[in-house]
Structures are given as structure tokens and as C-alpha cells.
């Protein structure tokens, strides 16, 4: 039977009420808090019993102090004299416990208690919440703008989906926490004038749900890169970045154990952070160079799904060829083009193949692509898709684009799970259309 239990907890920093109730429940189950950090809490086994807990906030405490200051020690001695033992502390938060049946509260002045919480919150989470809110708003606005303007571009890009979801979550979480905190503070001050402390309220389940969702999004992002050659390198990116946090914290903890003064500890920790950032940046650069050398960050521009040379039976070896690819668990897009490398007039072609991986998105994608040229109307040109014979393409549905009533040699073609947009500057024959259809299915 294990005597130590480690748990990941998601309590809001100022949620004194929620933390105290949680620790009382854990003690009744036979677990007493022993250590705590932002999310990682350690409990040791005890005899199940009813224990009272009190969370207090001390804004002058820093995480670099090797031992309690005189003022802090005097406060701890006062608490111990009253039957309150220090269980653990993290930054400005201290957790005391008392096994007496009806202990005298540590804090008796609600207004002073609110001020302590307010000063501590300002020094810890408040700046983080505002920064998260700002970044979430900026990135979230870009995410929503892209979703409204070009949803297929967004849904077919794992990186855009990844950063977009994170920005929306950061915006929602920071906004929720800020509104909850300032609402509580306003109400708490009114009640404090009557000598009553208003219980705090956190969002433990929301925090847990967001972290789980973020982890799942990382996994899905890496899975979506399986066919692109980027999976190994992006995994290396994430692991290298994550390695920096425990390394810096380890330096700080080591210096505290060696009783190094707070100012020196802070300076050395910051120096270690800078050094590690430099080393990790170098490691990331090395990974990037390795990826480039192995072709993981390149799209093969030579092997287009189909080429002008195959369709017209001409030598297109001197053509400029481009091939871009985006991929996600929802959609995939292959964008290809061929243009002559000379000034002479030669055939050109560009096309995009959209792969619909989730069937429920198929009609939405077709409808979005069909109305793509609606926004072009009024630019001295009128664009209109007209249905055309799909059998020559080996497809289920086909439309041809007309500009000012004349064919623009552009088509929108629907296959089982692929949708092709293609534009050429010559009249496609039935045989060429059949070649294209066969090549699409080979994708």
C-alpha cells in the first residue's frame, strides 16, 4: 500500500474556500497535503479523520526565499500556538491544518483577508490572466476571421486548428476567471463591512476540461502530421520546449536547499533561464536543420498528382512546378500549379484537390467552394457556375465556371471524398478529363 499520493489539481489560486473543502475531504479519506506547486500536489497517508484547513495569503513571500523571513516565521509561530500547523506553502499561499474540533480561525478580519488575497493575486495570476486574455483575443480574432473568410483553409490546416483552438480556450478561461474574481471581490468587500467573509468560487472542472482538451488537441495535431514527415520533428519541438520548465524550477529548488539568499537565487535562476533558452533555441534550430536536410519541411514539387505533360503529351520538364499541402483530421488540401519558365505563350494549369475526411463536412465543403466566386461579382465581371456533364470526369457532379457568359476553363468536380477545383487556359478534351479523374482516385 502506497503512503504517498500525487495528484494534478486545478484549483484557482484565490479559491480559498474550494481548496479548504477539498483538503478536508482528502483528510477524511486518509490523505494529508504535504507538498504543492501550481498543479502538482503531494499527499501522505494518515488515519482518516476530520481535520480543519485554513488557506492564508502572504503577499510579501517570494518563491526564492530559502527559509521563512522573520515576519513570516512570527506569523507561523502565532498560528502554531493557536493549534494551526503549517502543512505546506507555494509562493504567496500557505496551507495550515488543525485537528482540534472547534479551532479559532486564523483570520478574523474579513476586510484584511480580502486585501491579502487581492495583493497576492496581483503578484501572481492577475498579470497572467490579462496577458492570456490579450493574446487569446488577438489570436482568436484571427481564427474567427479565417473561419468566416476561408473555412476550408482553416479546417484543412492542423497548425491553424491547433493554435485557433488554444487561443479560444485561453480567451474563455482567462475571461471566466477575471469576471469571477472581480465579481467576487466587489461582493466580498460589501459583506466585509458587515464582518462577513464571502466564500470564494473557482472553476476546477473548467480548468481540468481545458487541460484535457489541450492535451487531446496536441495528440490529434501530431497524428495529423503522420503522413507529412513532420510528426517526429514537431514532437521533438514540444519535448524540447517542455524540458525547459522543470530544468529552471530544478535550479531554483537546488539553490533554495543550499540556503542561497533570495536575491542571489533570483539572479542565478534568471541567468539559468536565459542560458537554457539559448540552448533550447539552438536545439530547436538543430532539429529544424535536420528536418530540412531530410526533406520533412518540403513538399515534393516534382511529383504532382497530374501534369500538363501527361494531359497534352508535351515535354514540361522546364516548367515551374509548385505543390503545397495542408492536412488535418478533418480535411486535406493539395494545391498544385504549372507555369512556363519562359515568356512564350505555353499552357498553364493550377488546381486544388480537397480531401474530405469527415463525411458530415462534404456538403459544407462543396457549398463553400461553389460560392467561392460570389464575392468576385461586381468587379466588372460576372462569375457563374453552370452544371456540366460529370461522366467524362468519372465524377458524381461537375460545374463549369463562366465569366461574363463565356467559359473560363475552370471547373468544380465532385468525387466520392475528393473535390477538385481546376483552371487551365485551353479546352479540355473528354480524354484529358478522364485522365484527371483516374489520377484523382489514385490520390
C-alpha positions in Angstrom: 0.0 0.0 0.0 1.5 3.3 -1.1 1.9 6.0 1.6 2.3 8.8 -0.9 -0.3 10.0 -3.4 0.5 12.5 -6.2 -2.4 14.3 -7.9 -2.8 17.0 -10.5 -5.1 19.7 -9.1 -6.7 22.6 -11.0 -7.8 25.0 -8.3 -7.9 28.7 -8.9 -5.2 30.5 -6.9 -7.6 32.6 -4.9 -10.2 29.9 -4.3 -9.6 29.6 -0.6 -13.0 28.0 0.1 -12.7 25.3 -2.6 -9.1 24.4 -1.5 -10.0 24.1 2.1 -13.1 21.9 1.5 -11.1 19.7 -0.9 -8.3 19.2 1.7 -10.8 18.4 4.4 -12.4 15.7 2.2 -9.0 14.3 1.4 -8.1 14.1 5.1 -11.4 12.3 5.8 -10.2 9.7 3.3 -6.8 9.4 4.9 -4.6 11.8 2.9 -2.9 14.9 4.3 -1.4 17.5 2.0 2.4 17.5 2.2 3.7 19.5 -0.8 2.2 21.6 -3.5 3.1 23.5 -6.7 0.8 25.2 -9.2 -0.8 21.9 -10.3 1.1 19.1 -8.7 0.1 18.3 -5.1 1.6 15.5 -2.9 -0.3 13.8 -0.1 0.9 11.4 2.6 -1.2 8.7 4.1 -2.7 9.3 7.6 -5.5 7.8 9.7 -8.8 9.1 8.2 -10.0 11.9 10.4 -11.7 15.2 10.4 -9.1 18.0 10.0 -9.8 21.7 9.6 -7.7 23.6 7.0 -7.1 27.3 6.5 -5.5 28.9 3.5 -3.9 32.2 4.1 -2.1 34.6 1.7 1.1 36.4 2.4 1.9 38.8 -0.5 5.5 39.6 0.6 6.6 35.9 0.3 8.7 35.1 -2.7 9.4 31.7 -4.2 13.1 32.3 -3.9 13.4 32.6 -0.1 15.5 29.7 1.3 13.6 29.9 4.6 10.8 32.0 6.2 11.5 35.6 6.9 11.3 36.9 10.5 7.9 38.3 9.9 6.7 35.2 8.3 8.2 33.0 11.0 6.5 35.1 13.6 3.1 34.6 11.8 3.8 30.8 11.6 4.6 30.7 15.3 1.4 32.5 16.2 -0.6 30.1 14.1 1.1 27.1 15.7 0.4 28.5 19.1 -3.2 28.6 18.2 -3.1 24.9 17.1 -2.6 25.6 13.4 0.3 23.6 11.8 1.9 24.6 8.5 1.2 21.8 6.0 3.0 23.4 3.1 3.2 26.6 1.0 3.7 27.8 -2.5 4.6 31.3 -3.4 2.2 33.6 -1.5 -0.2 30.8 -0.4 0.2 29.0 2.9 -1.9 26.0 4.0 -2.4 25.3 7.7 -4.3 22.4 9.3 -5.8 22.0 12.8 -7.0 18.8 14.4 -9.0 20.5 17.2 -12.7 20.2 17.0 -13.6 23.9 17.0 -10.4 25.8 16.3 -10.1 29.6 16.5 -9.9 31.0 12.9 -6.5 32.3 11.8 -8.1 35.3 10.0 -10.8 37.2 11.9 -10.9 40.4 9.9 -12.7 39.8 6.5 -11.5 43.1 5.0 -7.9 42.3 5.9 -8.3 38.9 4.5 -9.7 40.2 1.2 -6.8 42.7 1.0 -4.3 39.9 1.5 -5.9 37.9 -1.3 -6.0 40.9 -3.6 -2.3 41.8 -3.1 -1.3 38.1 -3.7 -3.4 37.8 -6.8 -1.9 40.9 -8.2 1.6 39.5 -7.8 0.7 36.1 -9.2 -2.1 35.2 -11.5 -3.7 38.5 -12.4 -1.0 39.6 -14.9 -1.1 36.1 -16.4 -4.8 36.3 -16.9 -4.7 39.7 -18.6 -1.8 38.6 -20.9 -3.7 35.4 -21.7 -6.8 37.4 -22.4 -5.0 39.8 -24.7 -3.2 37.0 -26.7 -6.4 34.9 -26.8 -8.4 37.9 -28.1 -5.8 38.7 -30.9 -5.3 35.1 -32.0 -9.0 34.2 -31.5 -10.0 37.2 -33.7 -7.7 35.9 -36.5 -9.1 32.4 -36.0 -12.7 33.5 -36.3 -11.8 35.8 -39.2 -10.3 32.9 -41.1 -13.2 30.7 -40.3 -15.6 33.2 -41.7 -13.5 34.2 -44.7 -11.9 30.9 -45.8 -13.2 28.0 -43.6 -11.7 25.3 -45.8 -8.2 26.8 -45.5 -8.6 26.7 -41.7 -10.2 23.2 -41.4 -7.5 21.7 -43.6 -4.6 23.0 -41.6 -3.7 21.2 -38.4 -1.5 24.0 -37.2 -4.2 26.6 -37.7 -6.8 24.5 -36.0 -4.3 23.8 -33.2 -3.4 27.4 -32.5 -7.0 28.6 -33.1 -8.5 26.2 -30.5 -5.8 27.1 -28.0 -6.5 30.8 -28.4 -10.3 30.4 -28.0 -9.7 28.3 -24.8 -7.2 30.8 -23.4 -9.7 33.6 -24.1 -12.6 31.7 -22.5 -10.6 30.6 -19.4 -9.0 34.0 -18.7 -12.2 35.9 -19.2 -14.1 33.5 -16.9 -11.5 33.7 -14.2 -11.3 37.5 -14.4 -15.0 38.1 -14.3 -15.4 35.6 -11.4 -12.6 37.2 -9.4 -13.7 40.8 -9.8 -17.3 39.9 -9.2 -16.3 38.1 -6.0 -14.1 40.9 -4.9 -16.8 43.5 -5.3 -19.4 41.5 -3.4 -16.9 40.4 -0.8 -16.0 44.0 0.1 -19.6 44.9 0.8 -20.1 41.9 3.0 -16.7 42.5 4.8 -18.1 45.8 6.0 -20.6 43.7 8.0 -17.9 41.4 9.3 -18.8 38.5 6.9 -16.3 36.7 4.6 -17.8 35.8 1.2 -16.8 32.2 0.1 -14.6 32.1 -2.9 -15.6 30.3 -6.1 -13.2 28.7 -8.6 -13.5 26.7 -11.8 -11.7 23.5 -11.1 -13.7 21.4 -13.6 -13.4 24.0 -16.3 -9.6 24.1 -15.8 -9.4 20.3 -15.9 -11.6 20.1 -19.0 -9.4 22.7 -20.8 -6.2 21.0 -19.9 -7.6 17.6 -21.1 -8.8 19.3 -24.3 -5.5 20.9 -24.9 -3.6 17.6 -24.5 -6.1 15.9 -26.8 -5.6 18.6 -29.4 -1.8 18.2 -29.2 -2.2 14.4 -29.8 -4.6 15.0 -32.7 -2.2 17.5 -34.2 0.7 15.1 -34.1 -1.5 12.3 -35.5 -2.5 14.6 -38.4 1.2 15.0 -39.3 1.8 11.3 -39.6 1.8 11.4 -43.5 3.7 14.7 -43.8 7.1 13.7 -42.3 6.7 16.4 -39.7 5.5 14.2 -36.8 8.9 13.4 -35.4 10.2 16.9 -35.7 7.1 18.6 -34.1 7.2 16.0 -31.3 10.9 17.0 -30.7 9.9 20.7 -30.7 7.3 20.1 -28.0 9.5 17.9 -25.9 12.4 20.3 -26.0 10.2 23.2 -25.1 8.6 21.3 -22.2 12.0 20.3 -20.9 12.8 23.9 -20.0 10.2 24.3 -17.3 11.4 21.5 -14.9 15.1 22.5 -15.6 14.6 26.1 -14.5 12.5 25.0 -11.5 15.2 22.5 -10.6 17.8 25.2 -10.5 15.6 27.4 -8.2 14.9 24.5 -5.8 18.5 23.4 -5.7 19.6 26.9 -4.7 16.9 27.1 -2.0 18.1 23.8 -0.5 21.6 25.3 -0.4 20.2 28.3 1.6 21.2 30.8 -1.1 19.8 34.2 -0.5 16.6 35.2 -2.3 18.2 37.9 -4.4 21.1 35.7 -5.5 18.8 32.8 -6.2 16.6 35.0 -8.3 19.6 36.4 -10.3 21.0 32.9 -10.9 17.6 31.4 -11.8 17.1 34.1 -14.4 20.6 33.6 -15.7 19.8 29.8 -15.9 16.6 30.6 -17.7 18.4 32.8 -20.3 21.1 30.1 -20.8 18.5 27.3 -21.1 16.5 29.5 -23.6 19.7 29.9 -25.6 20.5 26.2 -25.5 16.9 25.2 -26.3 16.8 27.6 -29.2 19.9 26.1 -30.5 18.4 22.6 -30.1 15.3 23.7 -31.9 17.4 25.2 -34.7 19.3 21.9 -35.0 16.1 20.0 -35.2 14.8 22.3 -37.9 18.1 22.0 -39.9 17.9 18.2 -39.6 14.3 18.3 -40.8 15.2 20.4 -43.8 18.1 18.1 -44.7 15.8 15.2 -44.6 13.1 16.9 -46.6 10.5 16.9 -43.8 9.5 20.5 -44.3 9.3 20.4 -48.1 6.5 19.4 -50.4 7.6 17.4 -53.4 7.1 19.8 -56.3 8.2 17.3 -58.9 5.6 14.7 -58.3 2.3 16.5 -58.9 -0.9 14.3 -59.0 -1.1 15.1 -62.7 0.8 17.4 -65.0 0.4 19.3 -68.3 2.9 16.9 -69.8 0.5 13.9 -69.1 -2.5 15.7 -70.4 -1.1 17.3 -73.6 1.7 14.8 -74.2 4.4 17.5 -74.2 7.7 18.0 -72.6 7.1 20.1 -69.5 10.4 19.4 -67.8 11.3 23.1 -67.8 8.0 24.2 -66.3 7.8 25.9 -62.9 6.0 23.4 -60.7 4.6 24.1 -57.2 2.9 21.7 -54.9 1.6 22.7 -51.4 -0.1 20.5 -48.9 -2.2 21.1 -45.8 -3.6 18.4 -43.7 -5.8 17.9 -40.6 -8.0 15.2 -39.2 -11.0 16.9 -40.9 -9.7 17.9 -44.4 -6.7 17.7 -46.6 -5.7 20.1 -49.4 -3.2 19.6 -52.2 -2.5 22.8 -54.2 -0.6 22.4 -57.5 0.3 24.6 -60.4 2.4 24.6 -63.5 3.6 27.7 -65.4 6.1 28.1 -68.3 9.6 29.1 -67.4 9.8 31.4 -70.5 8.0 34.4 -71.8 6.5 32.4 -74.7 2.8 31.5 -74.5 2.6 28.0 -73.2 -0.3 26.2 -71.5 -0.7 26.8 -67.7 -2.7 24.9 -65.1 -3.5 25.2 -61.4 -5.7 23.0 -59.3 -6.6 22.2 -55.7 -7.7 18.8 -54.5 -9.7 18.8 -51.3 -10.0 15.5 -49.4 -13.0 15.4 -47.1 -12.0 13.0 -44.2 -15.2 13.5 -42.2 -18.3 12.8 -44.4 -20.5 15.2 -42.5 -18.4 18.1 -43.9 -18.8 17.0 -47.5 -21.8 19.1 -48.4 -20.5 22.1 -46.5 -17.2 22.0 -48.4 -18.9 21.7 -51.8 -21.3 24.6 -51.0 -18.4 26.7 -49.8 -16.3 26.1 -52.9 -19.4 26.6 -55.2 -20.0 30.0 -53.8 -16.3 31.0 -53.8 -16.7 33.4 -56.7 -19.8 35.1 -55.3 -17.6 37.8 -53.6 -16.0 38.5 -57.0 -19.2 39.8 -58.5 -19.2 43.5 -59.3 -15.6 43.7 -60.3 -16.5 44.4 -63.9 -17.1 40.7 -64.3 -19.9 38.3 -63.6 -18.9 34.8 -62.5 -21.3 31.9 -62.5 -21.0 28.1 -62.1 -23.1 26.1 -64.6 -23.7 22.4 -64.2 -21.9 20.3 -66.8 -21.5 16.6 -67.7 -19.8 14.7 -64.9 -19.4 11.3 -66.5 -16.4 12.4 -68.6 -14.7 13.3 -65.4 -15.7 10.0 -63.7 -17.3 12.1 -61.1 -20.7 12.4 -59.4 -21.2 16.2 -60.0 -19.5 18.8 -62.1 -19.8 22.5 -62.7 -18.0 24.8 -65.2 -17.2 28.4 -64.4 -18.4 31.1 -66.8 -17.2 34.7 -66.7 -19.4 37.3 -68.4 -21.2 34.4 -70.1 -18.1 32.7 -71.6 -16.3 29.7 -70.3 -13.3 30.5 -68.1 -11.9 26.9 -68.5 -12.3 26.4 -64.7 -14.2 23.5 -63.2 -15.5 22.3 -59.8 -15.7 18.5 -59.8 -17.1 16.2 -57.0 -15.8 12.7 -56.4 -16.6 10.3 -53.6 -14.4 12.0 -51.0 -12.4 14.4 -53.2 -13.4 17.7 -54.6 -11.3 19.2 -57.5 -11.0 22.8 -58.5 -9.1 23.2 -61.7 -8.3 26.0 -64.0 -6.5 25.7 -67.4 -6.1 28.0 -70.4 -7.1 25.5 -73.1 -10.2 23.5 -73.9 -10.1 20.2 -72.0 -11.0 17.1 -74.0 -13.0 14.2 -72.7 -9.9 12.0 -72.7 -8.0 14.6 -70.6 -10.9 14.8 -68.2 -10.8 11.0 -67.8 -7.1 11.1 -67.1 -7.6 13.6 -64.4 -10.4 11.6 -62.9 -8.3 8.5 -62.8 -5.4 10.4 -61.2 -7.7 11.8 -58.5 -8.7 8.3 -57.4 -5.0 7.4 -57.2 -4.6 10.0 -54.6 
